[in-house]
Amino acid sequence: MNRAQQIKTVALTAVAPIVWGSTYIVTTEALPPESPLIASTIRALPAGLLLVLLSRTLPSGLWWSRMAVLGFLNIGLFFYCLFFAATYLPGGLASVVMSVQPIIVMIISWYLLGAHFSSKQMAACGLGVIGGTLLVLNNSTQLDIRGVLIAILGTLSMASGVVLTKKWGRPTGMTMLGFTGWQLLFGGVALLPVALWLEGIPAQLTPTNYLGYAYLSLIGAILGYFLWFRGIEKLAPVTVSFLGFLSSVSACFLGYLILDQSLTWLQSIGAVAVLVSIFLSTPRSTKTQPSITTSDLKKGLL
């Protein structure tokens, strides 16, 4: 991949976390209160069904279990941990804990992919964590050990999903739509019984609620995860994980523009730090990315 193609791929992948940053506004302004798991299920399950039907492709052999694992890590378990960590860690502390994801991705990539990292990427990890902290840290929040543990579990889940998605690639003959759809489907199926058990179906839904759910499913899930998995396929896992910081940046600026929320100078510094960390984490050449094997090329995974 040449430099221009790499920049284009990074920009398209960045759309996913930017879109996900709008989830907070949609959830608080357009969805029923106190039903995050139902929202997560509706976000994933219908989108997965639609993409699977459109792609008309089925996993085969070992890929049934692989899709189930990827859907559980990238969608099901991660969504569960994300929402419940936010419950136990109000004020964005969940995002602070989850901002260590690039570090975990580095460790797992080194172990599973044999990847090596530059000093710039290592420095970018620290800068990204500092930037993410400045974006969401609120001095009035209290530390809750349950929230910290759940946030760590969610971080491990997403980091493992990113690296395994890179390691396993995509089944031969399956389009990216199908690959995205099956993961959303498996993740939604995993969430459904938990959501029904803990929250149940909302008693009454308004037209605004339906529009909110449609946005989460069509834009947040189909568009977001299609671009996200495409980025994992084409970029180094660490580069993709750094782009996840843009979700917090997007949420802060959308809150400022749409909800008239305050934007402090510390948050502005945090946003700049996040952007700089993403720039530093992006390899200047393909030599710093994990090696591609001949079998990967034959399978058309990258």
PyMOL commands that set and color helices and strands:
alter all, ss='L'
color gray80, all
select helices_A, chain A and resi 3-20+23-30+36-55+63-88+90-98+101-112+119-136+145-168+176-198+207-234+237-243+246-258+265-281+286-288+294-299
alter helices_A, ss='H'
color red, helices_A
deselect
rebuild
show_as cartoon
